[in-house]
């Protein structure tokens, strides 16, 4: 798509980038106990794990929050 694509689509993409940035700044992702480590990949398809990858969001503690 060129510069004439829907302005709503561009706004939605920007909003998703802002939301993802907020999540990455305030949370870390850690594997849950259900996640198989090391990952076993399915031989029938490329780069797909045999069991689902379950992650949990852990809130980051910053120096501003400690005060």
VEXVOTI-632049 format. One record per residue (C-alpha): x, y, z; residue number from 1. Coordinates in steps of 0.02 Angstrom, whole numbers, plus 50000, padded with zeros to 5 digits. Example, Ala and Ser with C-alpha at 12.3 -4.5 7.8 and 13.67 -1.06 7.14 Angstrom:
BEGIN
<fivex u="50615" v="49775" w="50390" nr="1"/>
<fivex u="50684" v="49947" w="50357" nr="2"/>
END
This chain:
BEGIN
<fivex u="50000" v="50000" w="50000" nr="1"/>
<fivex u="50060" v="50172" w="49959" nr="2"/>
<fivex u="50036" v="50340" w="50043" nr="3"/>
<fivex u="49854" v="50347" w="49988" nr="4"/>
<fivex u="49796" v="50200" w="50093" nr="5"/>
<fivex u="49662" v="50222" w="50225" nr="6"/>
<fivex u="49704" v="50349" w="50360" nr="7"/>
<fivex u="49611" v="50240" w="50485" nr="8"/>
<fivex u="49729" v="50096" w="50450" nr="9"/>
<fivex u="49881" v="50206" w="50477" nr="10"/>
<fivex u="49805" v="50272" w="50640" nr="11"/>
<fivex u="49770" v="50094" w="50700" nr="12"/>
<fivex u="49948" v="50040" w="50661" nr="13"/>
<fivex u="50018" v="50190" w="50755" nr="14"/>
<fivex u="49904" v="50151" w="50903" nr="15"/>
<fivex u="49962" v="49971" w="50908" nr="16"/>
<fivex u="50144" v="50027" w="50905" nr="17"/>
<fivex u="50112" v="50145" w="51051" nr="18"/>
<fivex u="50025" v="50007" w="51150" nr="19"/>
<fivex u="50167" v="49884" w="51115" nr="20"/>
<fivex u="50296" v="50014" w="51167" nr="21"/>
<fivex u="50203" v="50044" w="51330" nr="22"/>
<fivex u="50197" v="49857" w="51367" nr="23"/>
<fivex u="50381" v="49832" w="51328" nr="24"/>
<fivex u="50432" v="49980" w="51438" nr="25"/>
<fivex u="50329" v="49926" w="51589" nr="26"/>
<fivex u="50330" v="49736" w="51582" nr="27"/>
<fivex u="50450" v="49593" w="51552" nr="28"/>
<fivex u="50398" v="49429" w="51473" nr="29"/>
<fivex u="50444" v="49269" w="51564" nr="30"/>
<fivex u="50402" v="49089" w="51518" nr="31"/>
<fivex u="50274" v="49000" w="51628" nr="32"/>
<fivex u="50295" v="48825" w="51698" nr="33"/>
<fivex u="50187" v="48757" w="51557" nr="34"/>
<fivex u="50313" v="48815" w="51426" nr="35"/>
<fivex u="50423" v="48674" w="51364" nr="36"/>
<fivex u="50608" v="48718" w="51378" nr="37"/>
<fivex u="50700" v="48688" w="51264" nr="38"/>
<fivex u="50571" v="48712" w="51128" nr="39"/>
<fivex u="50535" v="48567" w="51013" nr="40"/>
<fivex u="50489" v="48620" w="50838" nr="41"/>
<fivex u="50360" v="48531" w="50731" nr="42"/>
<fivex u="50444" v="48440" w="50587" nr="43"/>
<fivex u="50293" v="48466" w="50472" nr="44"/>
<fivex u="50301" v="48656" w="50474" nr="45"/>
<fivex u="50438" v="48784" w="50489" nr="46"/>
<fivex u="50475" v="48864" w="50658" nr="47"/>
<fivex u="50313" v="48808" w="50746" nr="48"/>
<fivex u="50330" v="48734" w="50920" nr="49"/>
<fivex u="50246" v="48567" w="50957" nr="50"/>
<fivex u="50171" v="48636" w="51118" nr="51"/>
<fivex u="50109" v="48815" w="51146" nr="52"/>
<fivex u="50226" v="48946" w="51217" nr="53"/>
<fivex u="50145" v="49018" w="51374" nr="54"/>
<fivex u="50214" v="49184" w="51436" nr="55"/>
<fivex u="50175" v="49293" w="51585" nr="56"/>
<fivex u="50191" v="49481" w="51601" nr="57"/>
<fivex u="50293" v="49535" w="51752" nr="58"/>
<fivex u="50282" v="49719" w="51800" nr="59"/>
<fivex u="50450" v="49807" w="51798" nr="60"/>
<fivex u="50502" v="49902" w="51953" nr="61"/>
<fivex u="50584" v="50067" w="51910" nr="62"/>
<fivex u="50676" v="50187" w="52024" nr="63"/>
<fivex u="50531" v="50310" w="52010" nr="64"/>
<fivex u="50409" v="50181" w="52078" nr="65"/>
<fivex u="50520" v="50137" w="52226" nr="66"/>
<fivex u="50516" v="50314" w="52296" nr="67"/>
END
